[in-house]
Amino acid sequence: MKPQFDEKGLIPAILQDFQTNQVLMLGYMDQEAWQKTLEEKNVYFYSRSKKRLWLKGETSGNYQEVVAIYLDCDRDTTLIKVKPKGPACHTGNHSCFFNPILTPSKSHPFTNFWEELFQIIQERKKNPRKSSYTSQLLSQGKEKICQKLGEEATELIIACFGDDKEHIVHEIADLIYHLLVLISYFDLELKHISEELSTRRK
């Protein structure tokens, strides 16, 4: 299946993180960029400003390794799922889309909160920060994460016997957070958990 290039010989290309499904950036490809992306499994664009082929990451080293490529229904836009080797945005942000115009309200669906929290954990994993507890925990490996899970589970049980609802909520939050860190550590996604629970419900 071949893409439909526009009158300028270009096709919009959307990059998406294959693990988190976060949209990273939008670029344009010509026939040469498309072909080299398919062959080398690293994203190439056509630079409209410099009028030349452009390997994403050629200067910064933040290459975008191709995992999967899709065309839309009209074959005039492509979606490329990638494994980022660094921030996609030239500003140093993981994604180019970081300027909020309309954001979810506090009444936004419950599930989206966990997805957003999990994306933050994924970001700390890919771009560690010394000041981040999440980054430190992930760097210490599964032994430390499992140790913390055991501690938090024990603290929750103790809190339950104290009948202090505020304390119970606090400990539940701690336990869930550490579970999300464990999910990230093993390169799993939230959908894997929801799919397993859906199967059990059936």
Helices and strands as residue ranges (DSSP letters): E 11-17, E 23-29, H 31-40, E 44-47, E 52-55, E 64-71, E 78-84, H 110-126, H 133-139, H 141-162, H 165-185, H 190-201
